[in-house]
Amino acid sequence: MQNIPLLRLNDGHKIPAIGYGTYPLDNPQAEKAVREALDCGYRLFDTAANYGNESGVGTGLISYDVGRGDIFVTTKLRGRDQGYDSTLRAFDASLQRLKMSYIDLYLIHWPLPMKDQYVESWKALVQLQKDGRVRSIGVSNFLPEHIERIIDATGVTPAVNQIELHVDFAQKESLALHKKLGILTEAWSPLGRGSVLENPVVGRIAQHHNRTPAQILLRWIIQVGAVPLPKSAHPERMKKNIEVFDFELSDTDMRDLDALDGNNRTGPDPATCTEE
């Protein structure tokens, strides 16, 4: 089993350096997949109210012989629940579905600037952390201007920003801002929804290291300073995806992979996304 490093967040808590993403699994699928992921060695699990699988994730985790302090659970506030009071209610509902007494990391899923509620939602997350109900708080899909606004409004910097990040969408501006502010970057869609797995550059580097293309892409995420959240319902792929801490990409490898950045987003644009 891989020995997964722990990274320190800006609030002092620690997070595993790779996690398991559960979208788009339903509750029964998530329950089964979470147990299989635990078998493979994963300890960071990422869900969201909008995924509709918090209950399955929670059941999978509590049915496995692992201490609550040994796992790290992330969930997210959905768009229709944004606003101060509604965020507090939504958090309670997520906690109940997960069947847990606290959450390790709670994120605002999308900024939804057209609703203009993300500052009030962030104030609610700050209060939840003060109350000890969530250990770390952060955001997801926030652009630099959204991050700067919530910090200006509250004086509290997010511990994490979870964004789409892969070799074909390298997000250099966001990574630079996160580094400057001490925000950890988490990468959703770290394999670019499969679009870069067949790239010949990735294939050549994979062959050189005797690794799979997915392992090369995940290792690139780690070496740019982010935490990848690969998702797979196949135990063999789960196992391969976590085996990325016993080799290192060279500077030449990294330059070749960096050159694949086509600024190609596969998911919604945070500036216009209307997730509910």
Secondary structure, 3 states (H helix, E strand, C coil): CCCCCEEECCCCCEEECCCEECCCCCHHHHHHHHHHHHHHCCCEEECCHHHCCHHHHHHHHHCCCCCHHHCEEEEEECHHHCCHHHHHHHHHHHHHHHCCCCEEEEEECCCCCCCCCHHHHHHHHHHHHHCCCEEEEEEECCCHHHHHHHHHHHCCCCCEEEEECECCECCHHHHHHHHHHCCEEEEECCCHHHCCCCCHHHHHHHHHHCCCHHHHHHHHHHHCCEEECCCCCCHHHHHHHHCCCCCCCCHHHHHHHHCCCCCCCCCCCCCCCCCC
